[in-house]
Amino acid sequence: MHVMADYIEDADKAAVPIGHLQPTLLESGKNLMLSNDCKSCHQLAEKSVGPSFNLVADKYKKDPKAPGYLVNKIKNGGGGVWGETAMAAHPALPENDIRQIVQWVLSLGQEPETRKSLPAEGSLQPTLGKPEKEKGSLYLTAAYANQGGPGIKPLTGKKTVVLHNSKILFSDANRRKDFESVGFNGTVYMIPPKGEGWVSIDSIDLTNVFSAELAAGYQTPVQYGYEFELRLDAPAGKLLGTAGLTPAASANGKFNFVLLKFQFEPINDGKFHNLFITSKLMDKNEATQIGLGSLRLLAK
Ligand code: HEC
């Protein structure tokens, strides 16, 4: 079992690091090797009928063509590289399996994995080492691969849990209706429509969250204003709170941005929820366009 924690600054949910897959893939490559006939002719460190896997890894460690070459060699068999004895062909072994085995063999020639797995059980301080980080989300990934058995492929599995920063930024990935996303100075802003619309922030743990602050920015103060609602799990779900951007508030806002506060009872059911921010205009003649920059969850 490998448990990894990664801090992703970019709010782009698609950016889950694939490095997480590596230990699992390597492990299953090794297990595939063990569940095939390879070990009858190859050992890890000592010469047998065929060369040791350590020597093979060493020989090809700087060769970019090695993966493709070795896959073909194992598939078709052959000799002459390490001596006169030829390797048997493996026509029945799926190419994908061979590829995983080759990845494992070649990994033996690389520096050992420096990122150790976290323990399979225990607690984790998400801010550890990154206390200054304002943006981003913590991705916790658990992956496993079992040993498989004779003729049985190893099983692998992977699950990622995303822990958001208390200050949640928007991204193009946010689900929304009629909101537009606009990037400005490295931040993605959600622009409420002229009518009504919503944007959602998915899978959030609201345990002991008593309020939320929505950052709203604008170029000129609003004339009539915007009204926002915070709703649970659906655009018309349970109402958590309302907040408005009024002409007075926006005229007094520093640097053309204000924090709008929603106050509510925490949702302590231990589940992840989707938060919906709905928006509507106080008056259809509102001419000022505004942008929502972030939502901060607060414990008071
Ligand atoms: C019947 C014995 C035998 C079996 C079974 C066998 N090998 Fe080999 N293998 C050899 C021999 C002998 C060589 C050396 C061939 C040569 O000198 O070109 C070799 C070479 C290799 C090489 C290096 C190839 C090169 O050109 O440098 C790799 C990698 C390898 N084997 C992987 C495997 C894997 C993976 C399996 C299981 C799917 C496997 N072998 C099964 C005998 C075997």
Boltz pocket constraint, residues with backbone or C-beta under 6 A from the ligand:
constraints:
  - pocket:
      binder: B
      contacts: [[A, 33], [A, 36], [A, 37], [A, 38], [A, 39], [A, 40], [A, 41], [A, 42], [A, 49], [A, 50], [A, 51], [A, 56], [A, 70], [A, 73], [A, 74], [A, 78], [A, 79], [A, 80], [A, 81], [A, 82], [A, 83], [A, 84], [A, 85], [A, 86], [A, 87], [A, 88], [A, 90], [A, 93], [A, 101], [A, 105]]
      max_distance: 6.0
